[in-house]
Amino acid sequence: MPTKEEALAERTHKQEGIEVEKRIFYTLHGEGKSPQRGEGQTHRNSKAIALLFKMLLEKRILTEDQLDEILLEVTW
């Protein structure tokens, strides 16, 4: 079983010295060495967004009302 650092390097392009936005894009899009593991791009993107919103809520950067507004906006 790979260590956390090995997994980050292999699956999230951590050791490649690229800009953070490219690292995130390549990881979510499944480019290069990132394994697909049967998950679709939509699933990966949705999971990443959900985790980000959860973190923003927990840190009180985003309010529950703001989250509600965002979610309503994307359902139209």
N, C-alpha and C positions, 0 to 999 in steps of 0.2 A: 504494500500500500504506500503510495507516495506521501511525502510530507506535505504540509500546508504550502510551504514555499515552492515545492516542486509542482504541486497542482496549480498554484497561481501562475507559475511560469508557463506550464504546458497548456492550461485551459483558458487563461485570461491575458496572455501576452505581457505579463508583468515585467519580465526581464529584457524586453526588446527595445527599451529606450524610446518608445513612441509617445506622442502627446496623449493625455488622458482621454480626450474625446475620441481619438482613433482606437485606443485600447477598449473603451466601452463599446464603440460601434462594432469592432471586429468580434468581440466576445458575444454580443447580443445577436449579431448577424450570422455568426458561425463561420467566419472567414478563417483561413489559414489552419492552424493546429487545433482550434476549438472543436471538440467533439459535438456532434449533433445529438447523440444519445436519444434519438427518437422524438425529441421535443421540437416543435415548430418554432419559427421565428416569432410568431404572435404570442405564443406561450412565454418565451424568454423575455420579450419586451414587456408583457403585462406583469410578469413576476417582478422584474426590475423596477417598474413604476410603482407597483404595490409596496415593495420594500422601501423605496425612497419616500413615498407618502407616509408610511408608518413611522419612519425615522423622523421626518419633519414634524409629524404630530407629537411624537414622544419628546422632541426637543422644544416643543411649543413655538416652532417657527411658523407653522401652519395651524390655523384653528379648525375646529370641526365644521364650522359654518363655511369657511373657505373651501374645505374639502368637498362639502356638499355642493357648493356652487360649481366647482370644477367637474364633479361627477355628473351633475345635471347638464352642464354645457356639452359634455361629450356624448350625451345620449340623444341630442336633438338631431 
